[in-house]
Amino acid sequence: MSNTLLIHVDDSVGVALRDLPSGTPVALNAGTVVDVTTREPIPFGHKVALVPISQGQVIVKYGASIGIASRDIAPGEHVHVHNLKSVRGAAR
């Protein structure tokens, strides 16, 4: 049974479909397989890294950029304001 939603095949994060305690294997929808275990609790509706994300790298959700990593993020980590810098509304 899936516990994480992968919205687009190119996404670097998934969305928790329920609260995920630390140490929970990530099970994606649509039969997509990843070897990721949560490294910390991920609240319902929040993002979990599915791949290694380097500081300064674009974070992808919906198949589009949602921000830039403000530090290195390991697979299974919670992705939120503490490690993601939004580029929404930024001057281009």
Biopython code that builds the backbone (N, CA, C, O; Angstrom):
import numpy as np
from Bio.PDB.StructureBuilder import StructureBuilder

atoms = [
    (1, "MET", "N", (0.842, -1.186, 0.000)),
    (1, "MET", "CA", (0.000, 0.000, 0.000)),
    (1, "MET", "C", (0.885, 1.246, 0.000)),
    (1, "MET", "O", (1.835, 1.335, 0.777)),
    (2, "SER", "N", (0.577, 2.190, -0.856)),
    (2, "SER", "CA", (1.412, 3.389, -0.955)),
    (2, "SER", "C", (1.184, 4.324, 0.230)),
    (2, "SER", "O", (0.083, 4.414, 0.775)),
    (3, "ASN", "N", (2.263, 5.021, 0.615)),
    (3, "ASN", "CA", (2.181, 6.007, 1.691)),
    (3, "ASN", "C", (2.707, 7.370, 1.237)),
    (3, "ASN", "O", (2.697, 8.335, 2.001)),
    (4, "THR", "N", (3.164, 7.436, -0.014)),
    (4, "THR", "CA", (3.756, 8.663, -0.556)),
    (4, "THR", "C", (3.318, 8.833, -2.005)),
    (4, "THR", "O", (3.331, 7.885, -2.790)),
    (5, "LEU", "N", (2.930, 10.063, -2.343)),
    (5, "LEU", "CA", (2.457, 10.376, -3.686)),
    (5, "LEU", "C", (3.582, 10.950, -4.532)),
    (5, "LEU", "O", (4.207, 11.944, -4.161)),
    (6, "LEU", "N", (3.834, 10.319, -5.667)),
    (6, "LEU", "CA", (4.737, 10.861, -6.681)),
    (6, "LEU", "C", (3.843, 11.502, -7.731)),
    (6, "LEU", "O", (3.104, 10.808, -8.429)),
    (7, "ILE", "N", (3.910, 12.833, -7.847)),
    (7, "ILE", "CA", (3.005, 13.551, -8.742)),
    (7, "ILE", "C", (3.475, 13.477, -10.191)),
    (7, "ILE", "O", (2.666, 13.290, -11.100)),
    (8, "HIS", "N", (4.775, 13.621, -10.405)),
    (8, "HIS", "CA", (5.340, 13.628, -11.763)),
    (8, "HIS", "C", (6.601, 12.780, -11.759)),
    (8, "HIS", "O", (7.337, 12.773, -10.773)),
    (9, "VAL", "N", (6.856, 12.078, -12.829)),
    (9, "VAL", "CA", (8.002, 11.173, -12.920)),
    (9, "VAL", "C", (9.334, 11.888, -12.678)),
    (9, "VAL", "O", (10.288, 11.253, -12.230)),
    (10, "ASP", "N", (9.424, 13.183, -12.961)),
    (10, "ASP", "CA", (10.673, 13.934, -12.775)),
    (10, "ASP", "C", (10.835, 14.527, -11.378)),
    (10, "ASP", "O", (11.849, 15.171, -11.107)),
    (11, "ASP", "N", (9.865, 14.329, -10.484)),
    (11, "ASP", "CA", (9.924, 14.940, -9.153)),
    (11, "ASP", "C", (11.067, 14.381, -8.313)),
    (11, "ASP", "O", (11.364, 13.187, -8.358)),
    (12, "SER", "N", (11.701, 15.265, -7.547)),
    (12, "SER", "CA", (12.754, 14.847, -6.614)),
    (12, "SER", "C", (12.196, 14.660, -5.209)),
    (12, "SER", "O", (12.912, 14.219, -4.309)),
    (13, "VAL", "N", (10.917, 14.993, -5.016)),
    (13, "VAL", "CA", (10.247, 14.826, -3.729)),
    (13, "VAL", "C", (8.914, 14.130, -3.942)),
    (13, "VAL", "O", (8.321, 14.194, -5.018)),
    (14, "GLY", "N", (8.458, 13.461, -2.886)),
    (14, "GLY", "CA", (7.123, 12.886, -2.860)),
    (14, "GLY", "C", (6.345, 13.545, -1.741)),
    (14, "GLY", "O", (6.926, 14.240, -0.907)),
    (15, "VAL", "N", (5.039, 13.336, -1.709)),
    (15, "VAL", "CA", (4.166, 13.931, -0.703)),
    (15, "VAL", "C", (3.615, 12.820, 0.191)),
    (15, "VAL", "O", (3.041, 11.845, -0.295)),
    (16, "ALA", "N", (3.798, 12.980, 1.500)),
    (16, "ALA", "CA", (3.326, 11.977, 2.458)),
    (16, "ALA", "C", (1.800, 11.911, 2.455)),
    (16, "ALA", "O", (1.130, 12.930, 2.623)),
    (17, "LEU", "N", (1.258, 10.717, 2.264)),
    (17, "LEU", "CA", (-0.190, 10.509, 2.257)),
    (17, "LEU", "C", (-0.738, 10.261, 3.656)),
    (17, "LEU", "O", (-1.950, 10.163, 3.849)),
    (18, "ARG", "N", (0.151, 10.161, 4.616)),
    (18, "ARG", "CA", (-0.193, 10.038, 6.043)),
    (18, "ARG", "C", (1.053, 10.428, 6.816)),
    (18, "ARG", "O", (2.119, 10.578, 6.219)),
    (19, "ASP", "N", (0.949, 10.596, 8.122)),
    (19, "ASP", "CA", (2.143, 10.840, 8.930)),
    (19, "ASP", "C", (3.075, 9.642, 8.774)),
    (19, "ASP", "O", (2.650, 8.495, 8.916)),
    (20, "LEU", "N", (4.350, 9.914, 8.481)),
    (20, "LEU", "CA", (5.340, 8.846, 8.311)),
    (20, "LEU", "C", (6.375, 8.957, 9.423)),
    (20, "LEU", "O", (7.168, 9.899, 9.427)),
    (21, "PRO", "N", (6.387, 8.018, 10.366)),
    (21, "PRO", "CA", (7.409, 8.045, 11.412)),
    (21, "PRO", "C", (8.803, 7.828, 10.827)),
    (21, "PRO", "O", (8.945, 7.290, 9.728)),
    (22, "SER", "N", (9.809, 8.240, 11.550)),
    (22, "SER", "CA", (11.191, 7.976, 11.156)),
    (22, "SER", "C", (11.379, 6.469, 10.999)),
    (22, "SER", "O", (10.884, 5.689, 11.812)),
    (23, "GLY", "N", (12.094, 6.065, 9.954)),
    (23, "GLY", "CA", (12.350, 4.648, 9.724)),
    (23, "GLY", "C", (11.299, 3.945, 8.879)),
    (23, "GLY", "O", (11.342, 2.724, 8.728)),
    (24, "THR", "N", (10.352, 4.706, 8.325)),
    (24, "THR", "CA", (9.302, 4.128, 7.485)),
    (24, "THR", "C", (9.792, 3.972, 6.044)),
    (24, "THR", "O", (10.268, 4.943, 5.457)),
    (25, "PRO", "N", (9.687, 2.777, 5.461)),
    (25, "PRO", "CA", (10.014, 2.635, 4.036)),
    (25, "PRO", "C", (9.013, 3.438, 3.199)),
    (25, "PRO", "O", (7.806, 3.372, 3.432)),
    (26, "VAL", "N", (9.519, 4.189, 2.236)),
    (26, "VAL", "CA", (8.664, 4.983, 1.354)),
    (26, "VAL", "C", (8.098, 4.061, 0.276)),
    (26, "VAL", "O", (8.844, 3.389, -0.437)),
    (27, "ALA", "N", (6.767, 4.039, 0.168)),
    (27, "ALA", "CA", (6.072, 3.232, -0.839)),
    (27, "ALA", "C", (5.274, 4.179, -1.724)),
    (27, "ALA", "O", (4.281, 4.766, -1.292)),
    (28, "LEU", "N", (5.722, 4.318, -2.967)),
    (28, "LEU", "CA", (5.094, 5.266, -3.891)),
    (28, "LEU", "C", (3.862, 4.684, -4.568)),
    (28, "LEU", "O", (3.709, 3.468, -4.678)),
    (29, "ASN", "N", (2.986, 5.577, -5.019)),
    (29, "ASN", "CA", (1.824, 5.202, -5.817)),
    (29, "ASN", "C", (2.272, 4.736, -7.202)),
    (29, "ASN", "O", (3.447, 4.854, -7.551)),
    (30, "ALA", "N", (1.370, 4.228, -7.958)),
    (30, "ALA", "CA", (1.591, 3.856, -9.364)),
    (30, "ALA", "C", (2.688, 2.816, -9.562)),
    (30, "ALA", "O", (3.239, 2.694, -10.656)),
    (31, "GLY", "N", (3.009, 2.064, -8.510)),
    (31, "GLY", "CA", (3.977, 0.992, -8.651)),
    (31, "GLY", "C", (5.418, 1.428, -8.830)),
    (31, "GLY", "O", (6.287, 0.595, -9.089)),
    (32, "THR", "N", (5.686, 2.714, -8.697)),
    (32, "THR", "CA", (7.058, 3.211, -8.808)),
    (32, "THR", "C", (7.846, 2.754, -7.586)),
    (32, "THR", "O", (7.381, 2.909, -6.457)),
    (33, "VAL", "N", (9.022, 2.197, -7.800)),
    (33, "VAL", "CA", (9.821, 1.645, -6.709)),
    (33, "VAL", "C", (10.992, 2.565, -6.386)),
    (33, "VAL", "O", (11.718, 2.996, -7.282)),
    (34, "VAL", "N", (11.172, 2.862, -5.104)),
    (34, "VAL", "CA", (12.343, 3.597, -4.625)),
    (34, "VAL", "C", (12.860, 2.887, -3.386)),
    (34, "VAL", "O", (12.088, 2.281, -2.643)),
    (35, "ASP", "N", (14.154, 2.963, -3.167)),
    (35, "ASP", "CA", (14.756, 2.380, -1.974)),
    (35, "ASP", "C", (15.064, 3.521, -1.011)),
    (35, "ASP", "O", (16.218, 3.904, -0.825)),
    (36, "VAL", "N", (13.997, 4.057, -0.399)),
    (36, "VAL", "CA", (14.118, 5.211, 0.492)),
    (36, "VAL", "C", (13.376, 4.904, 1.782)),
    (36, "VAL", "O", (12.265, 4.373, 1.762)),
    (37, "THR", "N", (14.001, 5.243, 2.908)),
    (37, "THR", "CA", (13.396, 5.130, 4.227)),
    (37, "THR", "C", (13.455, 6.505, 4.874)),
    (37, "THR", "O", (14.469, 7.197, 4.777)),
    (38, "THR", "N", (12.375, 6.903, 5.534)),
    (38, "THR", "CA", (12.366, 8.224, 6.162)),
    (38, "THR", "C", (13.444, 8.311, 7.236)),
    (38, "THR", "O", (13.631, 7.380, 8.020)),
    (39, "ARG", "N", (14.150, 9.438, 7.262)),
    (39, "ARG", "CA", (15.225, 9.670, 8.230)),
    (39, "ARG", "C", (14.728, 10.439, 9.448)),
    (39, "ARG", "O", (15.427, 10.553, 10.455)),
    (40, "GLU", "N", (13.515, 10.960, 9.341)),
    (40, "GLU", "CA", (12.890, 11.745, 10.405)),
    (40, "GLU", "C", (11.386, 11.689, 10.150)),
    (40, "GLU", "O", (10.964, 11.291, 9.064)),
    (41, "PRO", "N", (10.574, 12.077, 11.124)),
    (41, "PRO", "CA", (9.129, 12.061, 10.882)),
    (41, "PRO", "C", (8.755, 13.018, 9.747)),
    (41, "PRO", "O", (9.273, 14.132, 9.664)),
    (42, "ILE", "N", (7.855, 12.571, 8.881)),
    (42, "ILE", "CA", (7.343, 13.393, 7.782)),
    (42, "ILE", "C", (5.839, 13.560, 8.024)),
    (42, "ILE", "O", (5.095, 12.583, 7.941)),
    (43, "PRO", "N", (5.378, 14.783, 8.321)),
    (43, "PRO", "CA", (3.944, 14.984, 8.558)),
    (43, "PRO", "C", (3.114, 14.782, 7.287)),
    (43, "PRO", "O", (3.603, 14.974, 6.174)),
    (44, "PHE", "N", (1.863, 14.396, 7.472)),
    (44, "PHE", "CA", (0.914, 14.254, 6.369)),
    (44, "PHE", "C", (0.934, 15.512, 5.499)),
    (44, "PHE", "O", (0.870, 16.630, 6.010)),
    (45, "GLY", "N", (1.023, 15.318, 4.180)),
    (45, "GLY", "CA", (0.986, 16.432, 3.241)),
    (45, "GLY", "C", (2.314, 17.121, 3.009)),
    (45, "GLY", "O", (2.412, 18.007, 2.159)),
    (46, "HIS", "N", (3.351, 16.724, 3.758)),
    (46, "HIS", "CA", (4.667, 17.344, 3.598)),
    (46, "HIS", "C", (5.511, 16.541, 2.615)),
    (46, "HIS", "O", (5.168, 15.418, 2.245)),
    (47, "LYS", "N", (6.617, 17.140, 2.206)),
    (47, "LYS", "CA", (7.489, 16.545, 1.187)),
    (47, "LYS", "C", (8.608, 15.720, 1.816)),
    (47, "LYS", "O", (9.141, 16.062, 2.872)),
    (48, "VAL", "N", (8.949, 14.625, 1.140)),
    (48, "VAL", "CA", (10.081, 13.787, 1.516)),
    (48, "VAL", "C", (10.993, 13.679, 0.294)),
    (48, "VAL", "O", (10.524, 13.463, -0.823)),
    (49, "ALA", "N", (12.299, 13.830, 0.519)),
    (49, "ALA", "CA", (13.261, 13.712, -0.582)),
    (49, "ALA", "C", (13.312, 12.264, -1.055)),
    (49, "ALA", "O", (13.395, 11.338, -0.248)),
    (50, "LEU", "N", (13.262, 12.081, -2.370)),
    (50, "LEU", "CA", (13.320, 10.745, -2.965)),
    (50, "LEU", "C", (14.694, 10.432, -3.538)),
    (50, "LEU", "O", (15.020, 9.274, -3.796)),
    (51, "VAL", "N", (15.488, 11.463, -3.734)),
    (51, "VAL", "CA", (16.834, 11.342, -4.306)),
    (51, "VAL", "C", (17.752, 12.285, -3.537)),
    (51, "VAL", "O", (17.265, 13.186, -2.854)),
    (52, "PRO", "N", (19.075, 12.099, -3.632)),
    (52, "PRO", "CA", (19.981, 13.081, -3.022)),
    (52, "PRO", "C", (19.812, 14.436, -3.724)),
    (52, "PRO", "O", (19.767, 14.508, -4.952)),
    (53, "ILE", "N", (19.719, 15.496, -2.932)),
    (53, "ILE", "CA", (19.573, 16.848, -3.472)),
    (53, "ILE", "C", (20.709, 17.685, -2.891)),
    (53, "ILE", "O", (20.814, 17.831, -1.673)),
    (54, "SER", "N", (21.547, 18.229, -3.747)),
    (54, "SER", "CA", (22.701, 19.022, -3.306)),
    (54, "SER", "C", (22.297, 20.462, -3.027)),
    (54, "SER", "O", (21.349, 20.984, -3.612)),
    (55, "GLN", "N", (23.042, 21.094, -2.116)),
    (55, "GLN", "CA", (22.822, 22.511, -1.843)),
    (55, "GLN", "C", (22.885, 23.284, -3.160)),
    (55, "GLN", "O", (23.801, 23.083, -3.957)),
    (56, "GLY", "N", (21.913, 24.167, -3.386)),
    (56, "GLY", "CA", (21.858, 24.962, -4.605)),
    (56, "GLY", "C", (21.115, 24.304, -5.751)),
    (56, "GLY", "O", (20.836, 24.947, -6.763)),
    (57, "GLN", "N", (20.789, 23.024, -5.602)),
    (57, "GLN", "CA", (20.092, 22.292, -6.664)),
    (57, "GLN", "C", (18.600, 22.613, -6.639)),
    (57, "GLN", "O", (18.025, 22.861, -5.579)),
    (58, "VAL", "N", (17.985, 22.606, -7.811)),
    (58, "VAL", "CA", (16.544, 22.819, -7.939)),
    (58, "VAL", "C", (15.807, 21.623, -7.340)),
    (58, "VAL", "O", (16.187, 20.475, -7.567)),
    (59, "ILE", "N", (14.752, 21.899, -6.576)),
    (59, "ILE", "CA", (13.877, 20.863, -6.042)),
    (59, "ILE", "C", (12.644, 20.825, -6.938)),
    (59, "ILE", "O", (12.030, 21.857, -7.209)),
    (60, "VAL", "N", (12.285, 19.618, -7.398)),
    (60, "VAL", "CA", (11.224, 19.468, -8.392)),
    (60, "VAL", "C", (10.010, 18.763, -7.791)),
    (60, "VAL", "O", (10.122, 17.691, -7.196)),
    (61, "LYS", "N", (8.840, 19.396, -7.963)),
    (61, "LYS", "CA", (7.537, 18.832, -7.605)),
    (61, "LYS", "C", (6.583, 19.268, -8.712)),
    (61, "LYS", "O", (6.728, 20.371, -9.238)),
    (62, "TYR", "N", (5.624, 18.445, -9.075)),
    (62, "TYR", "CA", (4.719, 18.716, -10.206)),
    (62, "TYR", "C", (5.483, 18.754, -11.528)),
    (62, "TYR", "O", (4.959, 19.253, -12.524)),
    (63, "GLY", "N", (6.704, 18.238, -11.557)),
    (63, "GLY", "CA", (7.527, 18.291, -12.754)),
    (63, "GLY", "C", (8.137, 19.658, -13.001)),
    (63, "GLY", "O", (8.664, 19.919, -14.082)),
    (64, "ALA", "N", (8.066, 20.539, -11.998)),
    (64, "ALA", "CA", (8.579, 21.905, -12.134)),
    (64, "ALA", "C", (9.323, 22.313, -10.864)),
    (64, "ALA", "O", (9.138, 21.715, -9.804)),
    (65, "SER", "N", (10.158, 23.327, -10.985)),
    (65, "SER", "CA", (10.913, 23.828, -9.840)),
    (65, "SER", "C", (9.978, 24.441, -8.801)),
    (65, "SER", "O", (9.097, 25.236, -9.130)),
    (66, "ILE", "N", (10.185, 24.056, -7.533)),
    (66, "ILE", "CA", (9.452, 24.693, -6.434)),
    (66, "ILE", "C", (10.401, 25.463, -5.532)),
    (66, "ILE", "O", (9.961, 26.138, -4.601)),
    (67, "GLY", "N", (11.697, 25.370, -5.797)),
    (67, "GLY", "CA", (12.671, 26.085, -4.983)),
    (67, "GLY", "C", (14.059, 25.508, -5.145)),
    (67, "GLY", "O", (14.314, 24.645, -5.985)),
    (68, "ILE", "N", (14.951, 26.019, -4.307)),
    (68, "ILE", "CA", (16.361, 25.639, -4.324)),
    (68, "ILE", "C", (16.721, 25.082, -2.947)),
    (68, "ILE", "O", (16.296, 25.621, -1.925)),
    (69, "ALA", "N", (17.497, 24.015, -2.923)),
    (69, "ALA", "CA", (17.946, 23.443, -1.652)),
    (69, "ALA", "C", (18.920, 24.400, -0.972)),
    (69, "ALA", "O", (19.913, 24.809, -1.574)),
    (70, "SER", "N", (18.638, 24.757, 0.279)),
    (70, "SER", "CA", (19.523, 25.655, 1.023)),
    (70, "SER", "C", (20.661, 24.895, 1.701)),
    (70, "SER", "O", (21.576, 25.502, 2.258)),
    (71, "ARG", "N", (20.599, 23.561, 1.652)),
    (71, "ARG", "CA", (21.665, 22.687, 2.154)),
    (71, "ARG", "C", (21.509, 21.339, 1.475)),
    (71, "ARG", "O", (20.507, 21.096, 0.802)),
    (72, "ASP", "N", (22.484, 20.464, 1.642)),
    (72, "ASP", "CA", (22.360, 19.106, 1.102)),
    (72, "ASP", "C", (21.188, 18.404, 1.793)),
    (72, "ASP", "O", (20.995, 18.544, 3.001)),
    (73, "ILE", "N", (20.417, 17.656, 1.019)),
    (73, "ILE", "CA", (19.260, 16.923, 1.536)),
    (73, "ILE", "C", (19.396, 15.468, 1.098)),
    (73, "ILE", "O", (19.512, 15.177, -0.093)),
    (74, "ALA", "N", (19.381, 14.566, 2.060)),
    (74, "ALA", "CA", (19.510, 13.136, 1.767)),
    (74, "ALA", "C", (18.138, 12.526, 1.482)),
    (74, "ALA", "O", (17.125, 13.034, 1.961)),
    (75, "PRO", "N", (18.098, 11.441, 0.705)),
    (75, "PRO", "CA", (16.831, 10.738, 0.504)),
    (75, "PRO", "C", (16.229, 10.351, 1.855)),
    (75, "PRO", "O", (16.933, 9.872, 2.744)),
    (76, "GLY", "N", (14.927, 10.565, 1.996)),
    (76, "GLY", "CA", (14.242, 10.246, 3.249)),
    (76, "GLY", "C", (14.119, 11.413, 4.202)),
    (76, "GLY", "O", (13.442, 11.305, 5.225)),
    (77, "GLU", "N", (14.762, 12.534, 3.887)),
    (77, "GLU", "CA", (14.652, 13.714, 4.751)),
    (77, "GLU", "C", (13.398, 14.515, 4.432)),
    (77, "GLU", "O", (12.905, 14.514, 3.304)),
    (78, "HIS", "N", (12.898, 15.196, 5.454)),
    (78, "HIS", "CA", (11.779, 16.124, 5.329)),
    (78, "HIS", "C", (12.257, 17.328, 4.521)),
    (78, "HIS", "O", (13.298, 17.904, 4.837)),
    (79, "VAL", "N", (11.524, 17.713, 3.499)),
    (79, "VAL", "CA", (11.854, 18.883, 2.685)),
    (79, "VAL", "C", (10.811, 19.949, 2.997)),
    (79, "VAL", "O", (9.622, 19.774, 2.730)),
    (80, "HIS", "N", (11.281, 21.060, 3.571)),
    (80, "HIS", "CA", (10.367, 22.122, 4.015)),
    (80, "HIS", "C", (11.163, 23.417, 4.103)),
    (80, "HIS", "O", (12.271, 23.496, 3.573)),
    (81, "VAL", "N", (10.622, 24.419, 4.757)),
    (81, "VAL", "CA", (11.245, 25.750, 4.792)),
    (81, "VAL", "C", (12.643, 25.758, 5.416)),
    (81, "VAL", "O", (13.418, 26.679, 5.161)),
    (82, "HIS", "N", (12.975, 24.764, 6.218)),
    (82, "HIS", "CA", (14.292, 24.734, 6.864)),
    (82, "HIS", "C", (15.417, 24.333, 5.902)),
    (82, "HIS", "O", (16.592, 24.539, 6.205)),
    (83, "ASN", "N", (15.061, 23.760, 4.739)),
    (83, "ASN", "CA", (16.095, 23.344, 3.790)),
    (83, "ASN", "C", (15.720, 23.631, 2.330)),
    (83, "ASN", "O", (16.379, 23.146, 1.410)),
    (84, "LEU", "N", (14.674, 24.412, 2.126)),
    (84, "LEU", "CA", (14.213, 24.779, 0.791)),
    (84, "LEU", "C", (14.001, 26.288, 0.739)),
    (84, "LEU", "O", (13.296, 26.853, 1.576)),
    (85, "LYS", "N", (14.609, 26.927, -0.237)),
    (85, "LYS", "CA", (14.414, 28.362, -0.442)),
    (85, "LYS", "C", (13.489, 28.526, -1.641)),
    (85, "LYS", "O", (13.828, 28.131, -2.756)),
    (86, "SER", "N", (12.325, 29.108, -1.403)),
    (86, "SER", "CA", (11.364, 29.317, -2.483)),
    (86, "SER", "C", (11.883, 30.349, -3.466)),
    (86, "SER", "O", (12.531, 31.322, -3.080)),
    (87, "VAL", "N", (11.595, 30.130, -4.728)),
    (87, "VAL", "CA", (11.938, 31.111, -5.760)),
    (87, "VAL", "C", (10.663, 31.736, -6.326)),
    (87, "VAL", "O", (10.707, 32.477, -7.308)),
    (88, "ARG", "N", (9.542, 31.434, -5.703)),
    (88, "ARG", "CA", (8.271, 32.003, -6.147)),
    (88, "ARG", "C", (8.309, 33.519, -5.974)),
    (88, "ARG", "O", (8.647, 34.020, -4.902)),
    (89, "GLY", "N", (7.972, 34.223, -7.003)),
    (89, "GLY", "CA", (7.942, 35.679, -6.944)),
    (89, "GLY", "C", (9.305, 36.338, -7.045)),
    (89, "GLY", "O", (9.407, 37.563, -6.979)),
    (90, "ALA", "N", (10.361, 35.536, -7.205)),
    (90, "ALA", "CA", (11.714, 36.102, -7.305)),
    (90, "ALA", "C", (11.885, 36.794, -8.650)),
    (90, "ALA", "O", (11.320, 36.374, -9.660)),
    (91, "ALA", "N", (12.671, 37.856, -8.642)),
    (91, "ALA", "CA", (12.962, 38.567, -9.894)),
    (91, "ALA", "C", (13.726, 37.644, -10.830)),
    (91, "ALA", "O", (14.561, 36.857, -10.384)),
    (92, "ARG", "N", (13.453, 37.735, -12.098)),
    (92, "ARG", "CA", (14.119, 36.854, -13.063)),
    (92, "ARG", "C", (15.162, 37.582, -13.822)),
    (92, "ARG", "O", (15.824, 36.996, -14.679)),
]
sb = StructureBuilder()
sb.init_structure("model")
sb.init_model(0)
sb.init_chain("A")
sb.init_seg("    ")
for serial, (resi, resn, name, xyz) in enumerate(atoms, 1):
    if name == "N":
        sb.init_residue(resn, " ", resi, " ")
    sb.init_atom(name, np.array(xyz, "f"), 0.0, 1.0, " ", f" {name:<3s}", serial, name[0])
structure = sb.get_structure()
